[in-house]
Amino acid sequence: MVSNTVKKNSPPAAPIIVSPMTGKSTYNTTPRFMITTGTEPDGQTQIVEVKIDSGEWVNSVDNPERFSTSGYLGNGVSTVYQAEPLAAGNHTVTFRCLDSDIESASAEVVRTFTILQPPFETITANETVVKAAHIQTLRTALNIVLSYYNLSPIIWSEEIIAGRTTVKKWPFHITEIRKAIDTIITVVNGFDSSAAFDIPPVTWLPIGTGRPKADVMQQIHDLILML
């Protein structure tokens, strides 16, 4: 006996994209994309797919090395996709989910983002004098990255003015910058249940007194480029 009943297959809801926020920027040439699956109305599992620019679709089943949580995913599962190295400039990333039955596709979510060139001047030990402009560059860079991750920009406690900000306040400004970095690390590392693509724990270097040393500045530079 052959049934004349045809089961309707409904596609999954579009995934929720936490980052990148459209039109925002990062300095990381292997940027992270933070994705949460929507609901699959037929109770099936889902395959997450990502496409960058005009490249091929990459998915959580066939390319598990690119997803922090891979394979067939349930509803409301968070995963981080980390891109292969990309050139500086403007990019487009497209996301969708497929159901695991006939692979019907959700609506696509498209985000544009920019990879910026590193903004930092080389700080050379015993040669470079850290100035107001160096700290202002760090602040600007961090607020750019915070926006990429849909986090509010920092309202810094004090304006830094060349020739007027006293040397004794430099350690406080560095500590404030480090707290902003810690905020981003906490959000990224706590997004999903996997440690893949997490930012390694930071052991902050001693700040000392007066103007920050070259190694303190370089540590901050390096971290911003991997956020």
Summary of the structure (lengths in Angstrom):
residues: 227
radius of gyration: 21.6
end to end distance: 59.9
largest distance: 89.2
contacts: 659
relative contact order: 0.18
helix: 25%
strand: 21%
